[in-house]
Amino acid sequence: MIIELEQVVAQPLTDVFPVFADIGRRPEWVKPAVERTPLTADPVGPGSTYRAIDKYPGRRVEFVHELQAFERGRLLEESWTGPMAGTMVTRFTAVGDSTELAITMEINASGTAKILAPLMKRWLVRALRKDF
């Protein structure tokens, strides 16, 4: 399943990128994210990994979240394991006092998640827009 999303965040790039790039802070602004515990030492960059726990309706999922690519203020590429394993590439562009995010997410659902993928895609897009 591929999700492509563009979103404008009404904050400057200098504020948005550090929060977005710090995977450990995801539970502050991503509703399903319960926990992101670093498994690697700082500084944050390619290879940084986190033990992640998300909560979806009816289930709690544990997985590993890894930062694959990191270009400060421009690009993040992430991957994660689990029944909804996937990747997400986010490009950042300053637009005045706001930040435009161009996101491409590829999710390789397995098991029951694969059956529910078409419904989950709509839910994920709505959830991502709310989180941003």
N, C-alpha and C positions, 0 to 999 in steps of 0.2 A: 504494500500500500504506500503510495507516495502522496505527501501533503506539501503543497506549496502555498506560502502565505506571506503577504506583505503587510506590515503594521507600522504605524507611526506612533512613537512614544513621545509625549509632550514634555520631554526632558532633554537636556543637551547630551551629546555623545560622551562627553567627559564624565557624566554621572551614570549613564546607562551601561556603558561597556564594562566598567569594573564590577558592577553588581551582577550583570549577566554572566561574565566570565568566571566569577567565583561560584563554582558549582555547589560549594558548601552552604551558600546562602539561598539556594533554590527553595527550601521550605518557607522562606519569608514571603515569596510571591507566586509560587506555583502550587495551586490548591492540592493536587494529589500527593505532592512531595511531603513525606513525613520526616525523613532524615537523610542527610548526606554527611557521612563521616570520612574524613580524609584517610587514605591508605598510604599516601606518599607525602613526603615533606615538601614544604614551600621551597621555592616560589612556584606559583601556579603556572603551568605551561604544558606543552605536549608531553603525554605520559602521566600526567596527574590522574590518579584514580581515587574513587570514592565508593564506600559501601553505601548503597542506596536502598531506601525503603519507601515505597509509594502505597497509597491506599486508594483502591478503586471500589466502586459499589460491590459490597459483598466479599472483597478479598484484599489481603495485604501481600504485596509482592516485594521480594528482596532480590537485588541484582547488583552488578558492578557497573559504574558509570565512569567513562574515561574521556579525557580531553585529548583529541588526536592532533589538532592543529590550532595554533594561537598566533594571530597577528594583531597586536595591540591596536584597538580602535577600529579594526577593519573586518576581522574574520575569526570565527570559532567553528571548529568541527568537533563533534562529540559522538561517542558511540556508547551503547549499553547492551547488556546481556539480558537473558530472561525470556519469558513467553511472548513478550512484545519487543524483542531485540531490534535494534535499529541504529540509524545514524541521523544526525541533524547538522546541517551546515547553515550558519547564520552570518550574513553579511551586514555590516553596519555602515550607514551613510549619514553624515551630519546634514540636516536640512534646517538652516536657521538655528533656532533654539530648541529644535526637536531632533529626534533620531529616527531614521527609517530602518526597519529591520526587514531583510529579505531572507526568508527561511525555507529551506527544502529539507523535509524529513522523510526518511524511508524506513518503514517499519515492516519487519519480517515476522508476522505473527505465527505462532504455532499452537497446536492443541485447540482448545475451545476458543481461544482468542482469534484463531484463523477463521472460524465460522462466524464470529461476531464482527470481524474486521470492517465490513461495509457500514454497519451501524456505528462502530467505534470511530470511524473516520469523521463523520459529522460531529460527534460528541467532542472529539479531540480538537477540531478546528474551533468550535465554540469555546471550549475550555481555554485554549491558547489565547484567543482574542481577549477573554476576560482577564487572564493572568497578566497580559501585557498592559 
